[in-house]
Amino acid sequence: MPLKTRPSCATDYNWLLALHHESYFDVITYQFGSWDKKEQLKIFLKSWQSENLTIILNEDKPIGMFIINNFDNYLWLAELQISPTYQSKGFGSKIVQTMLTNARQLNLSLRLRVLLKNHRAKKFYLRQGFIKISQTNYHYVMQAS
């Protein structure tokens, strides 16, 4: 599975907005009871404006995105979204394992957060070696070293 990455560009906007909706609609509706279009657009725009937004490519076709930020003592995986068509095929695992390798080379841990009702994502990260280190009103905070 020859994965590549590239920085996002202006022409990715519509595809990324659709990916955001595909990735979050069900779990947001499940956790909060409804989908607030204005709030979700605000959340999407915050991600869109990140200078660290990276597109994941399979055979030069976009299949997902991630945002990773480097803090003093850890890396923060702010977003990882894989198009539902490409989920459960090992693409997310390959990306996360690459991130974990990079974090270890920097002697840093990798942290992220998962919505409390996103059971599928939580199980995925547990399989990748993450543990829950704290909890907020809406998220589990997880870490792998």
C-alpha positions in Angstrom: 0.0 0.0 0.0 2.0 2.9 -1.3 0.9 5.8 0.9 2.2 9.3 0.2 1.4 12.6 1.8 1.4 16.2 0.7 0.5 19.6 2.2 -3.1 20.7 1.6 -3.9 23.3 -1.0 -6.8 25.5 -1.9 -8.3 23.0 -4.3 -8.7 20.5 -1.4 -11.3 22.6 0.4 -14.5 21.0 -0.9 -13.1 17.5 -0.6 -11.9 18.1 3.0 -15.3 19.6 4.0 -17.1 16.5 2.6 -14.6 14.3 4.5 -15.2 16.2 7.7 -18.9 15.6 7.3 -18.5 11.9 6.4 -16.1 11.4 9.3 -18.1 13.1 12.0 -21.8 13.2 11.2 -22.8 9.9 12.8 -20.7 10.2 16.0 -21.6 13.9 16.5 -25.2 13.1 16.1 -24.9 10.1 18.5 -22.9 12.0 21.1 -24.7 15.4 21.0 -28.2 14.4 19.6 -27.9 16.6 16.5 -25.6 18.1 13.8 -25.2 21.8 14.2 -24.1 22.9 10.7 -22.8 26.3 11.8 -20.8 24.8 14.7 -19.4 22.0 12.5 -18.3 24.6 9.8 -16.5 26.6 12.5 -14.7 23.4 13.6 -13.8 22.5 10.0 -12.5 26.0 9.3 -10.2 25.9 12.3 -8.7 22.7 10.9 -8.6 24.1 7.3 -6.6 27.0 8.5 -3.9 24.8 10.1 -0.5 25.1 8.5 0.0 21.4 9.4 -2.9 20.0 7.5 -1.6 17.1 5.5 -3.4 15.1 2.8 -2.9 11.3 2.7 -2.7 9.8 -0.8 -3.1 6.3 -2.1 -1.9 5.9 -5.7 -2.0 9.8 -5.9 -5.7 9.9 -4.9 -6.6 11.7 -1.6 -8.0 9.2 0.9 -7.6 11.1 4.2 -6.0 13.9 6.2 -4.2 14.5 9.4 -3.0 17.4 11.5 0.0 16.9 13.8 1.5 19.6 16.1 4.8 19.5 17.9 4.8 20.7 21.5 7.7 20.8 23.9 7.3 17.3 25.4 4.8 15.5 23.0 3.3 15.4 19.5 -0.4 16.2 19.3 -2.5 14.4 16.6 -5.2 17.0 16.3 -7.0 15.2 13.5 -6.9 11.9 11.6 -9.6 11.3 9.1 -9.7 8.5 6.6 -12.5 8.4 4.0 -15.0 5.6 4.9 -14.3 3.9 1.6 -10.7 3.4 2.7 -11.3 2.5 6.4 -10.4 -0.9 7.8 -7.8 -1.4 5.1 -4.7 -0.6 7.1 -4.2 3.0 5.9 -4.9 4.6 9.3 -2.7 2.0 11.1 0.1 2.7 8.7 -0.1 6.5 9.3 -0.4 6.2 13.1 2.6 3.7 13.2 4.7 6.2 11.2 3.7 9.0 13.6 4.6 6.8 16.6 8.0 6.0 15.0 8.7 9.7 14.4 7.6 10.5 18.0 10.0 7.8 19.4 12.9 9.1 17.3 12.3 12.6 18.9 11.9 10.9 22.3 8.3 12.3 22.6 5.0 10.7 23.2 2.0 11.0 20.8 -1.2 12.3 22.2 -4.7 12.8 20.8 -8.3 13.0 21.9 -11.3 10.9 20.9 -15.0 11.8 21.4 -16.5 9.8 24.2 -19.1 8.1 22.0 -16.6 7.4 19.2 -16.1 3.8 20.3 -14.7 2.6 17.0 -11.9 5.3 17.1 -11.2 4.5 20.7 -10.8 0.8 19.9 -8.6 1.6 16.9 -6.2 3.7 19.0 -6.1 1.1 21.8 -5.0 -1.4 19.2 -2.3 1.0 18.1 -0.9 1.1 21.7 -2.5 4.2 23.1 -3.8 4.4 26.7 -6.4 6.7 28.2 -4.6 9.3 30.3 -7.5 11.6 31.1 -11.1 12.5 30.2 -13.0 15.8 29.6 -16.7 16.3 29.3 -16.6 15.3 25.7 -13.3 13.5 25.0 -10.9 10.8 26.1 -7.3 12.0 26.0 -5.0 9.2 24.9 -1.2 8.7 24.7 1.3 6.3 23.3 5.0 6.4 23.9 
